[in-house]
Amino acid sequence: MRRVLRLVGVGVRTHVSYMSRSPIEITFAVLVPIVYATLAVYLFRAAGDPDRLLTASVGAGLMGIWGSVLFGSGGAVQNQRWLGTLETLVVAPTPLALVLLPITLATAVIGTYAMGATVLWGVLLFDVPLDFAHPLLFLVAVPVCVLALGMTGLLLAATFVLLRNANALANPLDTPVWLLSGLLVPVTVLPAWTHPVSWALPTTWGARAVHAATSGGDVGGPLLVAVALGAAYALAAVLVLGRVERRARAAATLALT
């Protein structure tokens, strides 16, 4: 366990350093959350709901984190292909799941900037009051939600190994997942047939805990569900990754050519 934790820690630090030097990653991390926050605040104001401006800023931050995790997970696999290291990672003694886990967590860590940026943007530009219902629980809920997003990204990354252009799958998954997870708008406003899908996503419960800590409500219950579903997604990712890895080796689809 100590070696696993050390591997994850070193991997997260390495990939955070790598992504922090990427112009594309920096551009998306800096600009996209601010655009989300601006649109969200104007939408809530136009709807005559100024009391939920802080919720809008927090929701925009969660959207930024999800975008970072989604495109970071797909882009990470694609980058390994371009660098010619994906095959080396697959044949290394370390399980591929432990190789991809630090990448997805690193994208989530980079995405946490979105939360601070959107809240600060709302305070400075739109005079959004920082009146969190449960400030301490908010500081707990955000990392749990980030982990839930990271586990979802890990499961997606397990399927991205098979795809030569992983971003082709990542692009259409951005909006549906944040809508189904209730990152910005409540799940209750969606059609009833989508609710079972929402309940099966750990991102839904992580976002619910964050919003409850922001505007009031039960935080502990959603946090526990988010942790349980996150663990289930991590286990599913390991199982899927083993099957996908064997299929990719048999079909010789790891490399670009």
KOLGU-489352 format. One record per residue (C-alpha): chain; x, z, y. Coordinates in nm, 4 decimals, padded with zeros to 6 digits. Example, Ala and Ser with C-alpha at 12.3 -4.5 7.8 and 13.67 -1.06 7.14 Angstrom:
! residues 2
<"A" <01.2300 00.7800 -00.4500>>
<"A" <01.3670 00.7140 -00.1060>>
This chain:
! residues 257
<"A" <00.0000 00.0000 00.0000>>
<"A" <00.2856 00.0810 00.2380>>
<"A" <00.4421 -00.2603 00.1748>>
<"A" <00.1074 -00.4317 00.2328>>
<"A" <00.0538 -00.2482 00.5620>>
<"A" <00.4069 -00.3324 00.6713>>
<"A" <00.3523 -00.6992 00.5779>>
<"A" <00.0274 -00.7123 00.7763>>
<"A" <00.1844 -00.5333 01.0736>>
<"A" <00.4876 -00.7617 01.0886>>
<"A" <00.2686 -01.0665 01.0362>>
<"A" <00.0299 -00.9732 01.3163>>
<"A" <00.3189 -00.9061 01.5541>>
<"A" <00.4872 -01.2367 01.4647>>
<"A" <00.1751 -01.4481 01.5038>>
<"A" <00.0702 -01.2752 01.8271>>
<"A" <00.4158 -01.3558 01.9686>>
<"A" <00.3868 -01.7139 01.8455>>
<"A" <00.0382 -01.7701 01.9890>>
<"A" <00.1246 -01.6034 02.3193>>
<"A" <00.3779 -01.8824 02.3732>>
<"A" <00.1326 -02.1621 02.2980>>
<"A" <-00.0045 -02.3341 02.6129>>
<"A" <-00.3277 -02.4255 02.4323>>
<"A" <-00.3859 -02.0692 02.3095>>
<"A" <-00.3138 -01.9278 02.6543>>
<"A" <-00.5469 -02.1768 02.8229>>
<"A" <-00.8350 -02.1025 02.5882>>
<"A" <-00.7745 -01.7270 02.6010>>
<"A" <-00.7634 -01.7188 02.9823>>
<"A" <-01.0254 -01.9734 03.0901>>
<"A" <-01.2958 -01.9860 02.8219>>
<"A" <-01.3980 -01.6154 02.8376>>
<"A" <-01.4245 -01.6326 03.2170>>
<"A" <-01.6488 -01.9404 03.1930>>
<"A" <-01.8638 -01.7622 02.9329>>
<"A" <-01.8906 -01.4537 03.1533>>
<"A" <-01.9848 -01.6523 03.4637>>
<"A" <-02.2575 -01.8466 03.2829>>
<"A" <-02.3918 -01.5328 03.1141>>
<"A" <-02.4181 -01.3356 03.4380>>
<"A" <-02.5951 -01.6205 03.6182>>
<"A" <-02.8348 -01.6680 03.3260>>
<"A" <-02.9283 -01.2994 03.3168>>
<"A" <-02.9709 -01.2895 03.6934>>
<"A" <-03.1896 -01.6002 03.6868>>
<"A" <-03.4025 -01.4344 03.4191>>
<"A" <-03.4655 -01.1396 03.6520>>
<"A" <-03.2771 -00.8954 03.4298>>
<"A" <-02.9979 -00.7558 03.6535>>
<"A" <-02.9853 -00.4282 03.4610>>
<"A" <-02.8252 -00.6077 03.1654>>
<"A" <-02.5362 -00.7685 03.3513>>
<"A" <-02.2856 -00.5392 03.1787>>
<"A" <-02.4362 -00.6389 02.8441>>
<"A" <-02.3930 -01.0026 02.9452>>
<"A" <-02.0261 -00.9478 03.0293>>
<"A" <-01.9633 -00.7654 02.7015>>
<"A" <-02.1473 -01.0351 02.5058>>
<"A" <-01.9403 -01.3043 02.6731>>
<"A" <-01.6286 -01.1125 02.5715>>
<"A" <-01.7447 -01.1063 02.2086>>
<"A" <-01.8048 -01.4806 02.2274>>
<"A" <-01.4486 -01.5254 02.3483>>
<"A" <-01.3141 -01.3169 02.0600>>
<"A" <-01.5151 -01.5180 01.8076>>
<"A" <-01.3950 -01.8476 01.9525>>
<"A" <-01.0358 -01.7268 01.9306>>
<"A" <-01.0788 -01.6157 01.5684>>
<"A" <-01.2610 -01.9306 01.4590>>
<"A" <-01.0281 -02.1863 01.6133>>
<"A" <-00.7235 -01.9688 01.5507>>
<"A" <-00.8003 -01.9482 01.1779>>
<"A" <-00.8548 -02.3218 01.1461>>
<"A" <-00.5666 -02.4052 01.3743>>
<"A" <-00.3307 -02.1697 01.1931>>
<"A" <-00.3752 -02.3507 00.8633>>
<"A" <-00.3408 -02.6839 01.0388>>
<"A" <-00.0262 -02.5654 01.2173>>
<"A" <00.1306 -02.4614 00.8875>>
<"A" <00.0627 -02.8136 00.7595>>
<"A" <00.2198 -02.9708 01.0662>>
<"A" <00.5220 -02.7431 01.0357>>
<"A" <00.5527 -02.8215 00.6648>>
<"A" <00.5352 -02.4545 00.5641>>
<"A" <00.1911 -02.4335 00.4023>>
<"A" <00.3164 -02.5330 00.0590>>
<"A" <00.5986 -02.2787 00.0887>>
<"A" <00.3509 -02.0054 00.1773>>
<"A" <00.1309 -02.0944 -00.1186>>
<"A" <00.4147 -02.0804 -00.3732>>
<"A" <00.5653 -01.7615 -00.2248>>
<"A" <00.5320 -01.4402 -00.4326>>
<"A" <00.3126 -01.2846 -00.1614>>
<"A" <-00.0571 -01.3587 -00.2249>>
<"A" <-00.1905 -01.6222 00.0116>>
<"A" <-00.4680 -01.3871 00.1249>>
<"A" <-00.2079 -01.1467 00.2636>>
<"A" <-00.0410 -01.4386 00.4397>>
<"A" <-00.3621 -01.5540 00.6082>>
<"A" <-00.4874 -01.2028 00.6913>>
<"A" <-00.2268 -01.1375 00.9651>>
<"A" <-00.3028 -01.4795 01.1157>>
<"A" <-00.6748 -01.4075 01.1469>>
<"A" <-00.6106 -01.0555 01.2764>>
<"A" <-00.3603 -01.1910 01.5289>>
<"A" <-00.6183 -01.4364 01.6614>>
<"A" <-00.8620 -01.1454 01.6955>>
<"A" <-00.5992 -00.9398 01.8802>>
<"A" <-00.5398 -01.2308 02.1189>>
<"A" <-00.9153 -01.2569 02.1600>>
<"A" <-00.9514 -00.8935 02.2667>>
<"A" <-00.8186 -01.0067 02.6030>>
<"A" <-01.1551 -01.1808 02.6403>>
<"A" <-01.3374 -00.8475 02.6398>>
<"A" <-01.1273 -00.6965 02.9158>>
<"A" <-01.1220 -01.0198 03.1154>>
<"A" <-01.4982 -01.0734 03.1107>>
<"A" <-01.5792 -00.7125 03.2004>>
<"A" <-01.3204 -00.7101 03.4794>>
<"A" <-01.4412 -01.0503 03.6027>>
<"A" <-01.7964 -00.9194 03.6199>>
<"A" <-01.6918 -00.6070 03.8096>>
<"A" <-01.4743 -00.7865 04.0647>>
<"A" <-01.6849 -01.0975 04.1239>>
<"A" <-02.0435 -00.9953 04.0486>>
<"A" <-02.0334 -00.6189 04.1183>>
<"A" <-02.1390 -00.5339 03.7635>>
<"A" <-02.1493 -00.1517 03.7309>>
<"A" <-01.9369 00.0010 03.4544>>
<"A" <-02.2057 00.2374 03.3285>>
<"A" <-02.1468 00.2409 02.9521>>
<"A" <-02.3997 00.4506 02.7631>>
<"A" <-02.1333 00.5727 02.5162>>
<"A" <-01.7852 00.5006 02.6580>>
<"A" <-01.5905 00.6643 02.3755>>
<"A" <-01.8006 00.4990 02.1057>>
<"A" <-01.7501 00.1681 02.2851>>
<"A" <-01.3741 00.2067 02.2387>>
<"A" <-01.4377 00.2592 01.8663>>
<"A" <-01.6989 -00.0146 01.8268>>
<"A" <-01.4874 -00.2920 01.9794>>
<"A" <-01.1983 -00.2643 01.7263>>
<"A" <-01.4491 -00.2469 01.4394>>
<"A" <-01.6223 -00.5576 01.5705>>
<"A" <-01.2854 -00.7293 01.6060>>
<"A" <-01.2069 -00.6474 01.2417>>
<"A" <-01.5489 -00.7788 01.1369>>
<"A" <-01.4784 -01.1017 01.3222>>
<"A" <-01.1337 -01.1149 01.1617>>
<"A" <-01.2757 -01.0753 00.8092>>
<"A" <-01.5237 -01.3544 00.8790>>
<"A" <-01.2333 -01.5688 00.9978>>
<"A" <-01.0381 -01.4824 00.6820>>
<"A" <-01.3233 -01.6064 00.4634>>
<"A" <-01.3409 -01.9266 00.6667>>
<"A" <-00.9633 -01.9679 00.6496>>
<"A" <-00.9889 -01.9545 00.2703>>
<"A" <-01.1955 -02.2749 00.2796>>
<"A" <-00.9832 -02.4297 00.5538>>
<"A" <-00.6904 -02.4510 00.3097>>
<"A" <-00.8641 -02.7388 00.1323>>
<"A" <-00.9345 -02.9374 00.4484>>
<"A" <-00.6801 -03.1727 00.6002>>
<"A" <-00.8489 -03.1324 00.9402>>
<"A" <-00.9755 -02.7749 00.9488>>
<"A" <-01.0842 -02.7960 01.3124>>
<"A" <-01.3464 -03.0509 01.2092>>
<"A" <-01.5291 -02.7651 01.0375>>
<"A" <-01.4446 -02.5034 01.2994>>
<"A" <-01.5965 -02.6964 01.5911>>
<"A" <-01.9613 -02.6972 01.4709>>
<"A" <-01.9430 -02.3327 01.3552>>
<"A" <-01.8751 -02.1860 01.6995>>
<"A" <-02.2203 -02.1769 01.8578>>
<"A" <-02.4356 -02.1172 01.5442>>
<"A" <-02.2410 -01.8072 01.4407>>
<"A" <-02.2449 -01.6369 01.7817>>
<"A" <-02.6147 -01.7142 01.8126>>
<"A" <-02.6945 -01.5791 01.4653>>
<"A" <-02.4747 -01.2736 01.5293>>
<"A" <-02.6515 -01.1787 01.8518>>
<"A" <-02.3295 -01.1712 02.0508>>
<"A" <-02.5065 -01.2638 02.3740>>
<"A" <-02.8802 -01.2802 02.3023>>
<"A" <-03.0683 -01.0475 02.0618>>
<"A" <-03.1257 -01.1693 01.7089>>
<"A" <-03.4945 -01.0823 01.7490>>
<"A" <-03.5514 -01.3807 01.9796>>
<"A" <-03.4414 -01.6218 01.7047>>
<"A" <-03.6848 -01.7686 01.4481>>
<"A" <-03.7773 -01.5292 01.1686>>
<"A" <-03.6206 -01.7474 00.8993>>
<"A" <-03.2762 -01.6948 01.0552>>
<"A" <-03.2891 -01.3142 01.0344>>
<"A" <-03.1663 -01.2826 00.6702>>
<"A" <-02.8669 -01.4996 00.7606>>
<"A" <-02.7952 -01.2785 01.0624>>
<"A" <-02.8172 -00.9596 00.8586>>
<"A" <-02.5626 -01.0968 00.6096>>
<"A" <-02.2989 -01.1464 00.8811>>
<"A" <-02.0658 -00.8535 00.9607>>
<"A" <-02.0361 -00.9948 01.3107>>
<"A" <-02.4058 -00.9168 01.3665>>
<"A" <-02.3602 -00.5474 01.2970>>
<"A" <-02.0331 -00.5257 01.4859>>
<"A" <-02.1964 -00.6846 01.7900>>
<"A" <-02.4983 -00.4553 01.7537>>
<"A" <-02.2697 -00.1505 01.7585>>
<"A" <-02.0883 -00.2768 02.0684>>
<"A" <-02.4131 -00.3501 02.2522>>
<"A" <-02.5564 -00.0119 02.1514>>
<"A" <-02.2482 00.1606 02.2890>>
<"A" <-02.2914 -00.0400 02.6089>>
<"A" <-02.6630 -00.0027 02.6790>>
<"A" <-02.7675 00.2815 02.4492>>
<"A" <-02.8889 00.3139 02.0916>>
<"A" <-02.7599 00.3910 01.7438>>
<"A" <-02.3902 00.3082 01.7108>>
<"A" <-02.2884 00.4802 01.3870>>
<"A" <-02.5268 00.2938 01.1541>>
<"A" <-02.4268 -00.0576 01.2626>>
<"A" <-02.0601 00.0443 01.2532>>
<"A" <-02.0863 00.1533 00.8892>>
<"A" <-02.2674 -00.1664 00.7923>>
<"A" <-02.0075 -00.3768 00.9772>>
<"A" <-01.7240 -00.2027 00.7909>>
<"A" <-01.8979 -00.2438 00.4528>>
<"A" <-01.9763 -00.6119 00.5082>>
<"A" <-01.6274 -00.6715 00.6458>>
<"A" <-01.4786 -00.5284 00.3256>>
<"A" <-01.7132 -00.7450 00.1183>>
<"A" <-01.6073 -01.0538 00.3135>>
<"A" <-01.2413 -00.9662 00.2615>>
<"A" <-01.2969 -00.9348 -00.1142>>
<"A" <-01.4908 -01.2617 -00.1197>>
<"A" <-01.2075 -01.4287 00.0727>>
<"A" <-00.9543 -01.3177 -00.1893>>
<"A" <-01.1708 -01.4511 -00.4729>>
<"A" <-01.2506 -01.7773 -00.2956>>
<"A" <-00.8907 -01.8250 -00.1892>>
<"A" <-00.7675 -01.7989 -00.5473>>
<"A" <-01.0077 -02.0698 -00.6587>>
<"A" <-00.9422 -02.2887 -00.3550>>
<"A" <-00.5670 -02.2530 -00.3978>>
<"A" <-00.5817 -02.3647 -00.7617>>
<"A" <-00.8026 -02.6603 -00.6686>>
<"A" <-00.5761 -02.7585 -00.3799>>
<"A" <-00.2722 -02.7506 -00.6062>>
<"A" <-00.4463 -02.9598 -00.8709>>
<"A" <-00.5681 -03.2161 -00.6157>>
<"A" <-00.2384 -03.2125 -00.4222>>
<"A" <-00.4240 -03.1666 -00.0917>>
<"A" <-00.2038 -02.9035 00.0687>>
<"A" <00.0233 -03.1419 00.2551>>
<"A" <-00.0797 -03.3930 00.5187>>
<"A" <00.0359 -03.6914 00.3120>>
